[in-house]
Amino acid sequence: SSAVKMDHPDKEALRGEVVPVVIIGNGPSGICLSYLLSGYTAYLSPDAAHPNPLLQSKLEEQPHLSLLEQDLEYLCEGLEGRSSNPVAVLFDSLLLPNSDFGLEHISPLEWRHRPEHAIPHLVLGKGPPGGAWHAMEGSMLTLSLANWMELPGLKLKDWMRDKRRNVRNDRATPAEIASYYQHYVSKMSLEQNFACGTTVTSVTRQAGTQDGAPPCWRIKGLQRREGEVLGDGCSAPEAEPFSLLAHNVVLATGTHDVPARLGVEGESLPFVHHSFWELEAAISRGELSHTSDPVLVVGAGLTAADAVLASHHLNAPVYHVFRRSVADPELIFNQLPKLLYPEYHKIHQMMTQQQYQPSPASYSGYLSFPQCRVVKFRPDRKCVLQWDSGQQTVVQISRALVLIGALPNLSFLRDNGRPLGLSPKEAITCRRNPIDVDPYTNSVLAAEGPGMYAMGPLVGENFVRFLKGGALAIASHLNRKRREARGGGPP
Ligand SMILES: Cc1cc2nc3c(=O)[nH]c(=O)nc-3n(C[C@H](O)[C@H](O)[C@H](O)COP(=O)(O)OP(=O)(O)OC[C@H]3O[C@@H](n4cnc5c(N)ncnc54)[C@H](O)[C@@H]3O)c2cc1C
C-alpha cells in the first residue's frame, strides 16, 4: 500500500521519505492527473471505433498497450483541433470524438483500474477539490458545454441525472461543476491522495547528499487544521508548517488567485472592489437597488458580464467601462454563438445600443462606455473616465467592481516563477506569458532540475476540455521514467 498518508502530510512517514510525485493545486488539473496516477488506465476498446480512421489504425497497431504506454507523439501526428497543444487535441478527441461538431460519438477508450500501476502521489490545495470552480459565482451558467468539463471515467450527464438535475441548455452552473469534481474525487477513491487546506509557500531544489541520496524537490507550506475549541465555543483554524521531499513536482495552481488591478489612483478606496463576491455580499446586505447611485463595472470579460447581469436583475443602475470597441473580434461576446449564450448576447446588445451620450436621451439603468478607461477614483465616490479620444468625464457612483481578469500567485517559486516563462523577465500569465514546457511531456524547460512539470492555465490551457491533455502527457512521462528505471520491463 502507498506509504503516503495524505490527510497528514506532516506525518512521520512523509518527513523522511521522498514522495514520488507532489501536485500543487487541486483543481480539475490536479484531479485529472491524480486519476491517471492512481492506476486508472485506458485501452482501445475492442468493439469501439474512432471516427478518425488514421487514429483508429494507429491505436490498433498495439492494442495491448495502455494509453500511458503508447507513443503520444506518433498518435498526435496529423491531428487538428481547437488547442495548439497536440496532446490536448489527442486526449480530447479520444474522450469526446467529434464534439466540435456537436456530435456525441462514443469514446473508443475503455478504462480499467489497475492499482498495481499506480504511482504514489500527493495533491496539495488551499481549499476543497475543484479549484477555481469553488470560487466562481454560483448561479450563472458555465461558458462551456457541460461535457467539456467532465473528467475521464465519469459522465457529467450521468452524475447530474442521478442528482435529478436538469442540464439546461447543455450547460451547467459553476456550483454543479464544483460539486461534480468533489464527487469525482470520492467516487474514484482518490481522497487519500488529497491534502486539502494546504498552501505551498516554497519549492526549491535540494542537492543530493554524500550518502548517495539523489537531488530532489523540497516543498514547504502551511496546513490549516481545526484548532482547539476556544473559550467562546468557536474553533480557530490554525496553520502548521510542513516540509516534504519529492522526486517530481507538478505546478497546477491555475491562474485565478490574484485579481488583476488597474493600477490607478484611488483603487484601494473601500468602495472599489476586485471580486464578484464583494458584489454578492453587497447584494445580500440589501445595498443595491434602483435608488442607489450606479455601480461602475470595469471590464468586458464574462465575470464583468455576470456582474452587469446581477446588478441589472436588481434594477440597480450600471455604468460599464471597457477598453475595447463593441465590434472588436477579440471581445468574448463576438466569439460566442448567440443561441447557446442568450444572456451574454443580451449584454453585448446593451453594450452596443446603450452607449453613453453627453446628454442622455433615455437612461434605462445601463450605460456602456466603450474604448474608455478609468483615470482615478476619488474619495467622494466620483470616478474620472477618459475616452481614447482624450476627452474626460466624471461620474458619480456607489461602488466600483474592477473585473479585468486574474493572475497566478507563484510566490512559492524563485522570482515568482518568471524565469520559467516564455519571456523570462515578465510575470507568468495564461495568455501572454505561460510557463514554457515540452509539448509531449509538459516538463518545465527552464526548471532548476529534472522532474518539474506544469499544466492547465499556467501553460496557456485555460479550458478544462483541453487541460486534461497535460495530465496525460505528465502521467505518460512519469510512467516511462518508471519503466526505464526498472530496466525497460513492464511497470
Ligand atoms: C469566471 C470564470 C469562468 C470560467 N468558465 C469556464 C468554462 O466555462 N469552461 C472551462 O473549461 N473553463 C472555464 N474557466 C477556466 C477554469 O477555471 C479553468 O480552466 C480551470 O479551473 C483550471 O483548472 P486548474 O486545476 O488548472 O486550476 P484551478 O481550477 O485554478 O485550481 C488550482 C487550485 O490551486 C490552488 N492553489 C494555488 N496556489 C496554491 C498554493 N501555493 N498551494 C496550494 N494550492 C494552491 C488554487 O487556490 C486553486 O484552488 C473559467 C474561469 C473563470 C474565472
The ligand as an SDF file (V2000), in Angstrom:
LIG
                    3D

 53 58  0  0  0  0  0  0  0  0999 V2000
  -15.3740   33.1990  -14.1830 C   0  0  0  0  0  0  0  0  0  0  0  0
  -14.6970   32.0130  -14.8330 C   0  0  0  0  0  0  0  0  0  0  0  0
  -15.4290   31.2070  -15.7140 C   0  0  0  0  0  0  0  0  0  0  0  0
  -14.8350   30.1150  -16.3300 C   0  0  0  0  0  0  0  0  0  0  0  0
  -15.5820   29.3420  -17.1700 N   0  0  0  0  0  0  0  0  0  0  0  0
  -15.0240   28.2480  -17.7420 C   0  0  0  0  0  0  0  0  0  0  0  0
  -15.7850   27.3920  -18.5880 C   0  0  0  0  0  0  0  0  0  0  0  0
  -16.9500   27.6090  -18.8440 O   0  0  0  0  0  0  0  0  0  0  0  0
  -15.1710   26.2980  -19.1210 N   0  0  0  0  0  0  0  0  0  0  0  0
  -13.8800   25.9780  -18.8510 C   0  0  0  0  0  0  0  0  0  0  0  0
  -13.3910   24.9660  -19.3350 O   0  0  0  0  0  0  0  0  0  0  0  0
  -13.1320   26.7710  -18.0700 N   0  0  0  0  0  0  0  0  0  0  0  0
  -13.6660   27.9000  -17.5050 C   0  0  0  0  0  0  0  0  0  0  0  0
  -12.9130   28.6860  -16.7000 N   0  0  0  0  0  0  0  0  0  0  0  0
  -11.4990   28.3480  -16.5210 C   0  0  0  0  0  0  0  0  0  0  0  0
  -11.3340   27.2870  -15.4470 C   0  0  0  0  0  0  0  0  0  0  0  0
  -11.4300   27.9190  -14.2250 O   0  0  0  0  0  0  0  0  0  0  0  0
  -10.0350   26.6400  -15.5960 C   0  0  0  0  0  0  0  0  0  0  0  0
   -9.9910   26.0120  -16.8450 O   0  0  0  0  0  0  0  0  0  0  0  0
   -9.7530   25.5140  -14.5870 C   0  0  0  0  0  0  0  0  0  0  0  0
  -10.3770   25.7270  -13.3470 O   0  0  0  0  0  0  0  0  0  0  0  0
   -8.2720   25.3920  -14.3930 C   0  0  0  0  0  0  0  0  0  0  0  0
   -8.0180   24.2820  -13.5890 O   0  0  0  0  0  0  0  0  0  0  0  0
   -6.6920   24.1460  -12.7370 P   0  0  0  0  0  0  0  0  0  0  0  0
   -6.8720   22.9150  -11.9470 O   0  0  0  0  0  0  0  0  0  0  0  0
   -5.5030   24.2060  -13.6220 O   0  0  0  0  0  0  0  0  0  0  0  0
   -6.6460   25.4400  -11.8260 O   0  0  0  0  0  0  0  0  0  0  0  0
   -7.6970   25.9750  -10.7510 P   0  0  0  0  0  0  0  0  0  0  0  0
   -9.0600   25.4900  -11.0210 O   0  0  0  0  0  0  0  0  0  0  0  0
   -7.4550   27.4310  -10.6630 O   0  0  0  0  0  0  0  0  0  0  0  0
   -7.2420   25.2570   -9.4020 O   0  0  0  0  0  0  0  0  0  0  0  0
   -5.9880   25.4650   -8.8220 C   0  0  0  0  0  0  0  0  0  0  0  0
   -6.1200   25.4640   -7.3250 C   0  0  0  0  0  0  0  0  0  0  0  0
   -4.8240   25.5140   -6.7370 O   0  0  0  0  0  0  0  0  0  0  0  0
   -4.8620   26.3520   -5.6160 C   0  0  0  0  0  0  0  0  0  0  0  0
   -3.5500   26.9070   -5.3180 N   0  0  0  0  0  0  0  0  0  0  0  0
   -2.9600   27.9920   -5.8880 C   0  0  0  0  0  0  0  0  0  0  0  0
   -1.7720   28.2250   -5.3110 N   0  0  0  0  0  0  0  0  0  0  0  0
   -1.6030   27.2820   -4.3670 C   0  0  0  0  0  0  0  0  0  0  0  0
   -0.5620   27.0220   -3.4190 C   0  0  0  0  0  0  0  0  0  0  0  0
    0.5420   27.7780   -3.3360 N   0  0  0  0  0  0  0  0  0  0  0  0
   -0.7190   25.9790   -2.5710 N   0  0  0  0  0  0  0  0  0  0  0  0
   -1.8340   25.2040   -2.6380 C   0  0  0  0  0  0  0  0  0  0  0  0
   -2.8340   25.4090   -3.5170 N   0  0  0  0  0  0  0  0  0  0  0  0
   -2.7300   26.4440   -4.3750 C   0  0  0  0  0  0  0  0  0  0  0  0
   -5.8210   27.4570   -6.0390 C   0  0  0  0  0  0  0  0  0  0  0  0
   -6.3310   28.1160   -4.9070 O   0  0  0  0  0  0  0  0  0  0  0  0
   -6.8750   26.6790   -6.8050 C   0  0  0  0  0  0  0  0  0  0  0  0
   -7.9150   26.2720   -5.9590 O   0  0  0  0  0  0  0  0  0  0  0  0
  -13.4800   29.8010  -16.0670 C   0  0  0  0  0  0  0  0  0  0  0  0
  -12.7520   30.5960  -15.1680 C   0  0  0  0  0  0  0  0  0  0  0  0
  -13.3420   31.6900  -14.5470 C   0  0  0  0  0  0  0  0  0  0  0  0
  -12.5240   32.5180  -13.5790 C   0  0  0  0  0  0  0  0  0  0  0  0
  1  2  1  0
  2  3  1  0
  2 52  2  0
  3  4  2  0
  4  5  1  0
  4 50  1  0
  5  6  2  0
  6  7  1  0
  6 13  1  0
  7  8  2  0
  7  9  1  0
  9 10  1  0
 10 11  2  0
 10 12  1  0
 12 13  2  0
 13 14  1  0
 14 15  1  0
 14 50  1  0
 15 16  1  0
 16 17  1  0
 16 18  1  0
 18 19  1  0
 18 20  1  0
 20 21  1  0
 20 22  1  0
 22 23  1  0
 23 24  1  0
 24 25  2  0
 24 26  1  0
 24 27  1  0
 27 28  1  0
 28 29  2  0
 28 30  1  0
 28 31  1  0
 31 32  1  0
 32 33  1  0
 33 34  1  0
 33 48  1  0
 34 35  1  0
 35 36  1  0
 35 46  1  0
 36 37  1  0
 36 45  1  0
 37 38  2  0
 38 39  1  0
 39 40  1  0
 39 45  2  0
 40 41  1  0
 40 42  2  0
 42 43  1  0
 43 44  2  0
 44 45  1  0
 46 47  1  0
 46 48  1  0
 48 49  1  0
 50 51  2  0
 51 52  1  0
 52 53  1  0
M  END
$$$$
